[in-house]
Amino acid sequence: MAENNFNNKKKSVDTLDLSQGRMPPQAVEIEEAVLGAMLLEKDAFINVSEFLKAEAFYKESHQRIFEAISGLFMREQPVDMLTVTEELRRMGKLEEAGGAFYITQLTGRVASAAHIEYHARIIYQKYLQREMIRISGLMTTKAYDESEDVNDLLEEAENSLFMLSQGTMKRDAIQINPVIEDAIELIQKAGKRTDGLSGVPSGFDELDRITSGWQSSDMVVIAARPAMGKTAFVLSMARNMAVKYKQGVAVFSLEMANVQLVNRLIVAETELPADKIKNGNLAPFEWEQLDHKIQSLIDAPLFIDDTAGLSVFELRAKCRRLKKQHDIKIVIIDYLQLMNASGMRPGNRQEEVSMISRSLKGLAKELNIPIIALSQLNRGVESRTGEGKRPQLSDLRESGAIEQDADMVLFIHRPEYYHITEDEQGNSLIGLAEIIIAKHRNGATGDVRLRFRPEAIRFENLVDDSYGGFGMESSAPMTLGSKMNEPADLTLPPTGGNPLGGGGSIERTPDF
């Protein structure tokens, strides 16, 4: 009788609760069944451990029990009601878990572990629903706060939902047959390309011959000491990929403002002096040259983000959005050491860089595009002499994880910077840059020679045609027909004046 009164009272309370508000999504009975199955069969935990975690359980006592089971499994100890009870006692959480009697009762909730994975996914689904409610509630509260920055709030909401969705992106092992079909399809696509490449071309012929283009899901690290031209190198590539090959490119610049980067691209494209671009002191014919040459940049699928102190979570959100909206084919980050890992305690920079490196590799796999990250080298290079100044993998700054995670590691080396103007055979090294492929997980290593033109802030093939056919093989002066008497494609700025008339020629000597 007393039991009936208790049940009636409990029913009325539950009815009152449900009539006045909403209960969080939960499946307590299924939680009991899943835990009971783990206590009964030793392999039950293995079937669900990949996606199920302690916080997915609604009841706190169930969270404690799952933690005890996980601890025993990690130490390769048997899991049953006796060992779990003893583990909870050792952890000092037996009472939080409901006591020894409650753990004994769990084994009676289920006959076998036959359906444990199905039941565990229900638990995880309820957890995701609760998390979405929590995140949306938090965002609602902050949205009412006038002191909150709207853009920051949007970024936080996107990051929170992204991190939640990451937990659902578990991939099971699959039989090799469909993978072989995918591989054959990629080989067939590569065979149909006239350039013989299978990835995104850099525009540097010799480099592309070794790499076959930047490959999907690869993380590529390009490292050098300051003043070697890291930014100029990736901007030259970005220009080639976006202008010449019409590939969508995203450049994240943590060091330079977007206007500075664009000015560099304008200098490289127009071959006008950088100081004139900076101060706007251009002659009328130079204004015409500027207006004409930048048309290719204006229409290029090149996206620049100069967010300072960019975190890996922000980068993920931005890249996912760019991939969805503009189908970008490659991401460039300038540079890795300026990023930060949100949520990590400050102090251990090496661990932070390791996390950033792993995250970039994971992002490359998720979006199935190559990610190129610039990196600094340590000062050990400067202390060596002669050819010893060529960078090595051990020179990568702050973390060996960069070398470990990267599919390719390239170094930029300009002997001229160290006043080395001739090689052992007496050949001139002035204006030459070496791209040293020090690590190539899926191909050959080697050295690639390019031409570096500091006055144009760009890298070129030794015989270059990517910037209008101005080959750099010969040092003889080139005479170009003047176009100053031809009509301009665009209206000149008010300060530009009228184009200069008359014929004649412009004699120029290439700068090496």
C-alpha positions as a printed Julia matrix, in Angstrom:
512×3 Matrix{Float64}:
  0.0    0.0     0.0
  2.8    2.33    0.97
  4.57   1.45   -2.27
  1.45   2.29   -4.28
  1.18   5.66   -2.5
  4.85   6.36   -3.31
  4.35   5.46   -6.98
  1.24   7.63   -7.21
  3.1   10.53   -5.6
  6.07  10.09   -7.95
  3.7    9.96  -10.95
  1.99  13.17   -9.9
  5.34  14.91   -9.44
  6.54  13.79  -12.86
  3.24  14.93  -14.4
  3.63  18.31  -12.69
  7.2   18.69  -13.95
  6.3   17.81  -17.5
  3.29  20.11  -17.52
  5.27  23.11  -16.33
  8.48  22.74  -18.31
 10.65  20.62  -20.54
 12.88  17.76  -19.49
 16.37  17.63  -21.05
 16.76  14.87  -23.66
 17.75  11.71  -21.78
 17.57   7.93  -21.81
 18.37   6.85  -18.23
 17.08   3.29  -18.62
 19.21   2.8   -21.73
 22.21   4.19  -19.83
 21.64   1.54  -17.18
 21.37  -1.17  -19.84
 24.62  -0.08  -21.53
 26.55   0.01  -18.26
 25.08  -3.35  -17.27
 26.2   -4.85  -20.58
 29.74  -3.59  -19.98
 29.76  -5.29  -16.58
 28.59  -8.55  -18.1
 30.72  -8.91  -21.24
 34.39  -7.99  -21.55
 34.22  -6.88  -25.21
 31.21  -4.62  -24.75
 33.28  -1.55  -23.88
 35.44  -1.95  -27.02
 32.36  -1.67  -29.26
 31.38   1.77  -27.94
 34.58   3.34  -26.59
 35.37   5.09  -29.88
 32.44   7.49  -29.68
 30.99   7.22  -26.17
 32.46   9.29  -23.35
 31.63   9.9   -19.71
 29.93  13.26  -20.2
 27.48  11.68  -22.68
 25.65  10.07  -19.75
 22.84  12.12  -18.25
 23.12  10.85  -14.67
 26.28  11.86  -12.83
 26.45   8.46  -11.11
 26.58   6.81  -14.54
 29.41   9.12  -15.54
 31.44   7.97  -12.53
 30.8    4.29  -13.35
 31.84   4.78  -16.97
 35.05   6.53  -15.82
 35.88   3.54  -13.62
 35.26   1.11  -16.49
 37.47   3.23  -18.8
 40.27   3.29  -16.23
 40.2   -0.49  -15.83
 40.18  -1.0   -19.59
 43.17   1.31  -20.12
 45.15  -0.66  -17.52
 44.07  -3.92  -19.22
 42.3   -5.17  -16.11
 39.07  -7.2   -16.1
 35.77  -5.32  -16.01
 32.93  -6.71  -13.89
 30.77  -5.51  -11.01
 33.39  -6.44   -8.39
 36.38  -4.78  -10.12
 34.33  -1.68  -10.98
 33.11  -1.4    -7.38
 36.69  -1.66   -6.13
 37.92   0.88   -8.71
 35.26   3.38   -7.62
 36.23   2.81   -4.01
 39.87   3.46   -4.92
 38.84   6.65   -6.74
 36.83   7.75   -3.72
 33.66   7.97   -5.83
 31.73   4.87   -4.85
 29.01   6.83   -3.07
 28.73   9.27   -6.0
 28.11   6.25   -8.22
 25.19   5.07   -6.09
 27.02   2.54   -3.93
 27.9   -1.11   -4.37
 24.26  -2.24   -4.34
 23.33   0.02   -7.27
 26.22  -1.35   -9.35
 25.03  -4.88   -8.61
 21.54  -3.94   -9.79
 22.86  -2.74  -13.16
 23.71  -6.28  -14.26
 20.04  -7.17  -13.94
 18.97  -4.45  -16.37
 20.14  -6.36  -19.46
 20.38  -9.96  -20.58
 23.29  -9.52  -23.04
 25.41  -6.95  -24.84
 24.03  -7.85  -28.27
 22.54  -4.4   -28.9
 24.99  -2.29  -26.91
 26.24  -0.23  -29.87
 22.72   0.68  -30.94
 21.82   1.65  -27.38
 25.07   3.6   -26.91
 24.36   5.67  -30.0
 20.99   6.64  -28.52
 22.83   7.88  -25.42
 25.24   9.88  -27.57
 22.37  11.32  -29.59
 20.68  12.54  -26.41
 23.99  14.06  -25.32
 24.29  15.98  -28.6
 20.76  17.31  -28.16
 21.57  18.51  -24.64
 24.76  20.18  -25.84
 22.92  21.98  -28.64
 20.38  23.21  -26.1
 23.21  24.38  -23.81
 25.07  26.17  -26.61
 21.95  27.84  -27.97
 20.93  28.91  -24.47
 24.36  30.41  -23.83
 24.29  32.21  -27.16
 20.79  33.52  -26.43
 21.94  34.95  -23.09
 24.98  36.59  -24.66
 22.93  37.93  -27.57
 20.83  39.92  -25.09
 24.02  41.4   -23.62
 24.69  44.74  -25.37
 28.36  44.65  -24.37
 29.01  41.52  -26.46
 30.56  42.01  -29.9
 28.27  40.47  -32.51
 31.11  39.21  -34.71
 32.82  37.57  -31.73
 29.53  35.99  -30.75
 29.0   34.58  -34.24
 32.54  33.19  -34.23
 32.02  31.6   -30.82
 28.72  30.03  -31.88
 30.24  28.63  -35.05
 33.27  27.27  -33.22
 31.12  25.67  -30.51
 28.9   23.9   -33.02
 31.91  22.91  -35.09
 33.65  21.31  -32.11
 30.43  19.47  -31.28
 30.08  18.18  -34.84
 33.69  16.99  -34.83
 32.76  14.39  -32.26
 30.27  12.82  -34.66
 32.76  12.49  -37.53
 34.12   9.07  -36.61
 35.09   6.88  -39.53
 35.07   3.1   -39.41
 37.61   0.88  -41.11
 36.39  -0.18  -44.54
 37.32  -3.05  -46.83
 39.96  -2.17  -49.42
 37.8   -2.66  -52.53
 36.02   0.74  -52.56
 39.3    2.46  -51.7
 40.93   0.85  -54.74
 38.07   2.14  -56.89
 38.65   5.67  -55.59
 42.39   5.37  -56.24
 41.82   4.16  -59.83
 39.42   7.05  -60.43
 42.06   9.55  -59.25
 44.67   7.92  -61.49
 42.32   8.18  -64.48
 41.63  11.86  -63.76
 45.36  12.54  -63.48
 45.96  10.74  -66.78
 43.51  13.02  -68.58
 45.34  16.18  -67.47
 47.6   17.62  -70.11
 50.08  18.91  -67.53
 50.66  15.46  -66.04
 49.92  16.7   -62.51
 47.6   15.16  -59.95
 47.42  18.08  -57.52
 47.21  21.86  -57.43
 50.06  23.28  -59.58
 52.4   25.8   -57.98
 53.34  27.4   -61.31
 57.01  26.47  -60.77
 57.7   23.8   -63.36
 60.61  21.99  -61.73
 58.9   21.96  -58.35
 55.7   20.59  -59.89
 57.64  17.81  -61.61
 58.8   16.53  -58.21
 55.55  17.05  -56.3
 53.06  16.46  -59.15
 51.35  19.51  -57.67
 50.26  20.05  -54.07
 48.3   16.95  -53.13
 44.9   16.84  -51.44
 44.91  16.26  -47.64
 48.66  17.04  -47.46
 50.09  19.42  -44.88
 53.08  21.22  -46.41
 55.49  23.23  -44.27
 57.67  25.86  -45.95
 60.34  27.14  -43.58
 63.17  29.66  -43.76
 65.03  32.25  -41.75
 63.72  35.84  -41.82
 64.36  37.81  -45.05
 64.61  34.65  -47.18
 61.36  35.49  -48.96
 58.83  33.06  -47.44
 55.9   35.41  -47.97
 57.08  36.39  -51.47
 57.36  32.71  -52.38
 53.83  31.73  -51.3
 52.35  34.91  -52.79
 54.02  34.07  -56.1
 52.47  30.62  -55.87
 49.09  32.01  -54.85
 49.17  34.33  -57.86
 50.07  31.46  -60.19
 47.35  29.2   -58.82
 44.6   31.83  -58.78
 45.45  33.78  -61.96
 47.05  31.22  -64.24
 45.19  28.06  -63.17
 41.96  29.6   -61.79
 42.2   27.6   -58.55
 40.55  29.01  -55.42
 43.23  30.05  -52.91
 42.76  31.2   -49.3
 45.65  33.12  -47.71
 45.62  33.67  -43.96
 48.14  36.34  -43.05
 48.8   36.66  -39.32
 51.79  38.97  -39.81
 50.9   41.44  -42.58
 47.74  43.43  -43.29
 45.72  42.51  -46.35
 46.55  45.82  -48.06
 50.27  45.12  -47.63
 49.87  41.7   -49.2
 47.87  43.1   -52.11
 50.5   45.79  -52.65
 53.1   43.05  -52.94
 50.95  41.25  -55.48
 50.53  44.48  -57.44
 54.3   45.06  -57.49
 54.89  41.5   -58.71
 52.18  41.72  -61.35
 52.95  45.18  -62.72
 56.75  45.23  -62.16
 56.42  48.81  -60.95
 58.83  49.89  -58.19
 57.55  49.06  -54.7
 58.29  52.55  -53.39
 56.18  54.1   -56.16
 53.28  51.77  -55.38
 53.59  52.74  -51.74
 53.65  56.53  -52.2
 51.5   56.64  -55.35
 54.1   58.72  -57.22
 53.44  57.16  -60.61
 53.94  58.68  -64.03
 50.93  58.7   -66.4
 52.16  55.67  -68.37
 52.75  53.83  -65.08
 49.14  54.46  -64.07
 48.09  52.93  -67.35
 50.37  49.96  -66.8
 48.94  49.54  -63.31
 45.33  49.67  -64.47
 45.97  47.2   -67.26
 48.02  44.63  -65.34
 45.86  44.37  -62.22
 42.81  43.21  -64.17
 43.96  39.62  -63.85
 44.2   40.02  -60.06
 40.79  41.66  -59.72
 38.97  38.63  -61.1
 41.2   36.01  -59.45
 39.63  33.56  -56.93
 42.08  34.71  -54.25
 40.78  35.26  -50.7
 42.87  37.04  -48.04
 42.2   37.02  -44.29
 44.48  39.11  -42.06
 42.96  38.24  -38.66
 45.7   38.71  -36.05
 46.23  35.99  -33.45
 44.08  33.53  -35.39
 43.26  30.38  -33.41
 43.01  26.89  -34.86
 39.29  26.82  -34.09
 38.69  30.09  -35.93
 40.77  28.82  -38.85
 38.69  25.65  -39.08
 35.45  27.62  -39.15
 36.72  30.07  -41.76
 38.15  27.34  -44.01
 34.97  25.28  -43.86
 32.96  28.36  -44.86
 35.34  29.22  -47.72
 35.29  25.64  -48.95
 31.5   25.56  -48.95
 30.97  29.01  -50.48
 33.9   29.29  -52.92
 35.25  25.72  -53.25
 38.81  26.73  -52.4
 41.45  24.24  -53.51
 44.32  25.21  -51.2
 44.97  27.12  -47.95
 48.12  29.12  -47.17
 48.98  30.24  -43.61
 51.61  32.92  -42.94
 52.83  31.85  -40.48
 52.33  28.9   -38.13
 54.11  30.25  -35.02
 51.78  33.27  -34.89
 48.71  31.08  -34.44
 47.35  30.15  -31.04
 45.54  27.13  -29.69
 42.39  28.35  -27.97
 41.53  26.62  -24.74
 45.1   25.68  -23.84
 46.76  26.96  -20.73
 49.48  29.48  -21.57
 53.06  28.63  -20.76
 54.02  25.57  -22.76
 54.54  26.92  -26.24
 55.95  23.63  -27.54
 52.74  21.76  -26.7
 50.68  24.56  -28.22
 52.6   24.43  -31.51
 52.23  20.64  -31.5
 48.46  20.98  -31.15
 48.33  23.58  -33.93
 50.37  21.32  -36.2
 48.11  18.31  -35.56
 45.02  20.45  -36.09
 46.26  21.69  -39.47
 46.91  18.14  -40.61
 43.44  17.12  -39.45
 41.88  20.08  -41.28
 43.69  19.16  -44.5
 42.24  15.64  -44.28
 38.76  16.88  -43.42
 38.51  19.36  -46.31
 40.58  17.12  -48.62
 42.75  20.02  -49.76
 46.45  20.82  -49.29
 47.37  23.24  -46.52
 50.64  25.15  -46.79
 51.94  26.61  -43.53
 54.96  28.86  -43.31
 57.3   28.36  -40.37
 60.32  30.04  -38.86
 63.68  28.33  -38.42
 65.73  28.67  -35.26
 68.94  30.73  -35.06
 71.18  27.68  -35.31
 71.39  28.28  -39.06
 73.17  31.6   -38.54
 75.93  30.08  -36.41
 77.06  27.67  -39.13
 79.45  28.65  -41.9
 79.55  28.22  -45.68
 77.3   25.51  -47.06
 76.47  24.66  -43.45
 73.92  27.47  -43.61
 71.65  25.27  -45.7
 68.61  24.55  -43.52
 68.02  21.12  -42.01
 64.98  19.45  -40.48
 66.47  19.91  -37.01
 66.32  23.69  -37.57
 62.51  23.77  -37.43
 61.59  26.09  -34.61
 59.74  25.24  -31.37
 58.42  21.77  -32.06
 59.49  18.48  -33.61
 55.77  17.81  -34.11
 55.86  20.09  -37.17
 58.31  17.75  -38.88
 56.32  14.72  -37.74
 52.9   15.94  -38.89
 53.98  17.47  -42.2
 53.71  15.41  -45.37
 56.26  17.72  -46.98
 58.88  20.06  -45.53
 60.5   22.6   -47.85
 63.21  25.13  -47.05
 64.01  28.36  -48.87
 67.73  29.08  -49.11
 69.31  32.07  -50.86
 73.12  31.85  -50.68
 73.39  35.45  -51.84
 71.87  36.57  -48.52
 74.93  35.15  -46.74
 77.29  36.83  -49.28
 77.92  33.54  -51.07
 77.89  34.65  -54.7
 79.48  31.63  -56.44
 79.22  27.88  -56.13
 82.15  25.46  -56.16
 82.22  25.47  -59.96
 82.37  29.26  -60.09
 78.78  29.69  -61.28
 77.0   32.81  -60.14
 74.48  32.43  -57.32
 73.28  36.02  -57.47
 69.5   36.12  -57.72
 69.18  32.36  -57.31
 67.01  30.69  -54.68
 67.03  27.04  -53.72
 63.84  25.29  -52.69
 65.08  22.34  -50.67
 62.57  19.48  -50.41
 63.83  17.92  -47.17
 60.86  15.65  -46.48
 58.4   14.18  -48.95
 56.25  11.44  -47.48
 54.85  10.32  -50.82
 57.63  11.15  -53.25
 61.2   12.16  -53.89
 63.28  14.8   -52.16
 65.66  17.15  -53.93
 66.57  20.75  -54.69
 64.76  23.11  -57.05
 66.36  26.29  -58.34
 64.25  29.38  -58.89
 64.95  32.99  -59.75
 64.27  35.53  -56.99
 63.68  39.11  -58.11
 63.73  41.36  -55.05
 62.72  44.48  -56.99
 59.5   42.69  -58.07
 59.13  40.79  -54.78
 58.52  37.53  -56.6
 59.92  34.12  -57.44
 60.05  32.81  -61.0
 61.13  29.8   -62.98
 64.68  30.14  -64.25
 63.07  30.58  -67.67
 59.77  32.14  -66.72
 56.6   32.71  -68.7
 54.06  33.04  -65.92
 54.31  36.83  -65.74
 53.94  37.68  -69.42
 57.0   35.95  -70.82
 59.78  37.98  -69.23
 62.33  35.16  -69.25
 65.27  35.55  -66.92
 67.72  33.18  -68.55
 69.85  35.85  -70.21
 71.36  38.95  -68.68
 71.37  40.81  -72.01
 69.2   43.93  -72.23
 65.76  43.37  -73.72
 64.08  45.92  -75.96
 60.31  45.98  -75.72
 58.0   47.86  -78.05
 56.28  50.74  -76.27
 52.51  50.65  -75.8
 52.3   54.16  -74.5
 50.6   55.39  -77.66
 47.85  52.76  -77.47
 44.51  53.58  -75.82
 44.17  52.58  -72.2
 41.68  49.88  -71.2
 40.54  51.79  -68.14
 40.07  55.42  -67.25
 43.11  56.81  -65.48
 42.83  58.24  -61.95
 42.48  62.04  -61.83
 46.06  62.37  -60.63
 47.43  60.21  -63.42
 47.22  62.7   -66.27
 47.09  61.66  -69.9
 49.17  58.81  -71.3
 52.41  59.82  -72.9
 52.24  59.89  -76.69
 54.85  58.96  -79.25
 56.68  55.83  -80.29
 60.09  54.56  -79.3
 61.21  51.72  -77.1
 61.89  50.94  -73.48
 65.27  49.4   -72.82
 65.49  47.41  -69.63
 68.07  45.17  -68.1
 66.73  42.33  -65.95
 67.77  42.5   -62.3
 69.12  39.21  -61.02
